[in-house]
Amino acid sequence: MDNIDRSILDRLRQNARAGYGDIGSVVGLSASAVKRRVDRLVSDGVIRGFTIHVDPNIDGATTEAWVEIFCRGTVSPDELQRILSGVPEVVYAGTVTGSADAVVQMRSRDIASLEAALEKVRLAPNVDHTRSAIVLTRLVQRSPDE
């Protein structure tokens, strides 16, 4: 990967729908050369996918919470992933250091649906308990690529 590839990635991070010609005019390549590079970046696994970001307020997922998960005994990350993947309200999950085993970000349409999603997590056989914090105001939000 060279500086031109990095410049292409920067442009795609800003707008994944940018045309190859538009990107090429910025990085100094033809549209077909940009397409070849993007195809290579995809096949090499550098670019894992193209996606959209939907405003949760418009989508109806306005209730947000951060949840610490505490497990019984030792639970593998694969098992936690299996448990959490079955809960559509989970938008982010990661194992962490400290007393909790994992931290989860959840979004739902209201408190009742958040509570139902939390109950799904709590009912998993390996989950001992959870500790939740409802988000009142988002202060800073960046995508992981920024």
DOZA-325321 format. One record per residue (C-alpha): x, y, z; residue number from 1; chain. Coordinates in Angstrom, 2 decimals. Last residue first. Layout:
BEGIN
{node {X, Y, Z}, NUM, A}
...
//
This chain:
BEGIN
{node {-11.67, 9.35, 11.45}, 146, A}
{node {-11.88, 5.65, 10.54}, 145, A}
{node {-13.68, 4.59, 13.73}, 144, A}
{node {-16.54, 7.01, 12.94}, 143, A}
{node {-16.71, 9.99, 15.21}, 142, A}
{node {-19.26, 11.05, 17.79}, 141, A}
{node {-18.74, 13.71, 20.44}, 140, A}
{node {-21.21, 15.03, 23.02}, 139, A}
{node {-24.10, 12.63, 22.73}, 138, A}
{node {-26.68, 13.69, 25.30}, 137, A}
{node {-28.64, 11.54, 27.79}, 136, A}
{node {-27.04, 8.15, 27.25}, 135, A}
{node {-28.57, 5.51, 29.52}, 134, A}
{node {-26.03, 3.71, 31.73}, 133, A}
{node {-26.36, 0.00, 32.36}, 132, A}
{node {-24.80, -2.59, 34.67}, 131, A}
{node {-25.28, -6.23, 33.74}, 130, A}
{node {-25.47, -9.51, 35.64}, 129, A}
{node {-24.28, -13.13, 35.71}, 128, A}
{node {-24.23, -13.82, 31.97}, 127, A}
{node {-23.12, -17.33, 31.02}, 126, A}
{node {-26.62, -18.81, 30.70}, 125, A}
{node {-27.93, -15.97, 28.52}, 124, A}
{node {-31.04, -14.55, 30.23}, 123, A}
{node {-29.30, -11.24, 30.99}, 122, A}
{node {-28.68, -10.56, 27.30}, 121, A}
{node {-32.30, -11.16, 26.33}, 120, A}
{node {-33.38, -9.07, 29.34}, 119, A}
{node {-31.27, -6.17, 28.10}, 118, A}
{node {-33.10, -6.32, 24.77}, 117, A}
{node {-36.49, -6.23, 26.54}, 116, A}
{node {-35.34, -3.27, 28.66}, 115, A}
{node {-34.21, -1.42, 25.54}, 114, A}
{node {-37.60, -2.13, 23.94}, 113, A}
{node {-39.37, -0.65, 26.97}, 112, A}
{node {-37.01, 2.33, 27.16}, 111, A}
{node {-37.71, 3.40, 23.58}, 110, A}
{node {-36.74, 2.90, 19.92}, 109, A}
{node {-33.58, 0.97, 20.65}, 108, A}
{node {-29.83, 1.45, 20.60}, 107, A}
{node {-27.30, -0.64, 22.53}, 106, A}
{node {-23.57, -0.15, 23.10}, 105, A}
{node {-21.95, -3.11, 24.81}, 104, A}
{node {-18.98, -3.40, 27.15}, 103, A}
{node {-17.57, -6.81, 27.98}, 102, A}
{node {-16.10, -8.86, 30.82}, 101, A}
{node {-16.65, -6.22, 33.51}, 100, A}
{node {-14.20, -5.97, 36.44}, 99, A}
{node {-11.37, -4.40, 34.50}, 98, A}
{node {-10.13, -5.10, 30.99}, 97, A}
{node {-12.57, -5.13, 28.11}, 96, A}
{node {-14.28, -7.39, 25.59}, 95, A}
{node {-16.08, -5.48, 22.88}, 94, A}
{node {-19.60, -4.87, 21.68}, 93, A}
{node {-21.17, -2.37, 19.30}, 92, A}
{node {-24.63, -1.94, 17.79}, 91, A}
{node {-26.52, -4.29, 20.12}, 90, A}
{node {-30.24, -3.64, 19.54}, 89, A}
{node {-30.36, -6.61, 17.15}, 88, A}
{node {-29.71, -9.11, 19.99}, 87, A}
{node {-28.62, -12.46, 18.55}, 86, A}
{node {-25.12, -11.16, 17.81}, 85, A}
{node {-24.71, -10.57, 21.55}, 84, A}
{node {-24.86, -14.23, 22.60}, 83, A}
{node {-22.69, -15.50, 19.74}, 82, A}
{node {-20.15, -12.71, 20.29}, 81, A}
{node {-20.00, -13.54, 23.98}, 80, A}
{node {-19.36, -17.19, 23.09}, 79, A}
{node {-16.63, -16.26, 20.62}, 78, A}
{node {-15.04, -13.92, 23.21}, 77, A}
{node {-14.72, -16.94, 25.50}, 76, A}
{node {-16.48, -17.03, 28.86}, 75, A}
{node {-14.57, -17.72, 32.07}, 74, A}
{node {-16.63, -17.94, 35.21}, 73, A}
{node {-20.07, -16.35, 35.37}, 72, A}
{node {-20.11, -13.24, 33.21}, 71, A}
{node {-20.38, -9.50, 33.91}, 70, A}
{node {-21.65, -7.35, 31.06}, 69, A}
{node {-21.29, -3.57, 31.14}, 68, A}
{node {-23.98, -1.77, 29.19}, 67, A}
{node {-23.85, 1.56, 27.40}, 66, A}
{node {-27.30, 2.81, 26.50}, 65, A}
{node {-29.07, 4.58, 23.67}, 64, A}
{node {-32.72, 5.44, 23.13}, 63, A}
{node {-33.26, 7.21, 19.80}, 62, A}
{node {-33.44, 4.19, 17.51}, 61, A}
{node {-36.31, 5.54, 15.37}, 60, A}
{node {-34.47, 5.47, 12.04}, 59, A}
{node {-34.78, 9.25, 11.78}, 58, A}
{node {-33.25, 9.82, 15.20}, 57, A}
{node {-30.72, 7.02, 14.60}, 56, A}
{node {-29.33, 8.93, 11.59}, 55, A}
{node {-28.33, 6.18, 9.17}, 54, A}
{node {-24.68, 5.52, 8.36}, 53, A}
{node {-24.15, 3.73, 5.07}, 52, A}
{node {-21.75, 0.97, 4.17}, 51, A}
{node {-18.97, -0.21, 1.90}, 50, A}
{node {-17.01, -3.30, 2.82}, 49, A}
{node {-13.80, -4.78, 4.15}, 48, A}
{node {-11.39, -2.49, 2.34}, 47, A}
{node {-7.86, -3.68, 3.17}, 46, A}
{node {-8.93, -7.27, 2.52}, 45, A}
{node {-6.50, -7.78, -0.37}, 44, A}
{node {-9.43, -8.29, -2.77}, 43, A}
{node {-10.99, -4.99, -1.66}, 42, A}
{node {-7.74, -3.03, -1.91}, 41, A}
{node {-7.14, -4.62, -5.32}, 40, A}
{node {-10.60, -3.57, -6.56}, 39, A}
{node {-9.96, -0.06, -5.21}, 38, A}
{node {-6.63, 0.07, -7.05}, 37, A}
{node {-8.16, -1.13, -10.31}, 36, A}
{node {-11.00, 1.38, -9.96}, 35, A}
{node {-8.53, 4.21, -9.32}, 34, A}
{node {-6.60, 3.27, -12.48}, 33, A}
{node {-9.88, 3.18, -14.46}, 32, A}
{node {-10.86, 6.64, -13.21}, 31, A}
{node {-7.50, 8.05, -14.26}, 30, A}
{node {-4.97, 8.98, -11.60}, 29, A}
{node {-3.77, 12.21, -9.95}, 28, A}
{node {-5.08, 11.71, -6.41}, 27, A}
{node {-7.74, 14.43, -6.50}, 26, A}
{node {-8.84, 13.99, -10.12}, 25, A}
{node {-8.78, 10.22, -9.61}, 24, A}
{node {-11.21, 10.42, -6.70}, 23, A}
{node {-13.72, 12.32, -8.83}, 22, A}
{node {-13.17, 9.93, -11.74}, 21, A}
{node {-13.65, 6.89, -9.48}, 20, A}
{node {-16.94, 8.33, -8.28}, 19, A}
{node {-17.48, 9.07, -4.61}, 18, A}
{node {-20.12, 6.81, -3.04}, 17, A}
{node {-17.96, 5.89, -0.04}, 16, A}
{node {-17.72, 9.59, 0.81}, 15, A}
{node {-15.25, 10.87, 3.40}, 14, A}
{node {-13.88, 7.40, 4.08}, 13, A}
{node {-13.69, 6.82, 0.32}, 12, A}
{node {-11.56, 9.95, -0.09}, 11, A}
{node {-9.19, 8.90, 2.72}, 10, A}
{node {-8.95, 5.39, 1.23}, 9, A}
{node {-7.96, 6.86, -2.14}, 8, A}
{node {-5.33, 9.02, -0.42}, 7, A}
{node {-3.97, 5.96, 1.39}, 6, A}
{node {-3.79, 4.05, -1.90}, 5, A}
{node {-1.92, 7.01, -3.43}, 4, A}
{node {0.46, 7.03, -0.46}, 3, A}
{node {1.40, 3.38, -1.00}, 2, A}
{node {0.00, 0.00, 0.00}, 1, A}
//
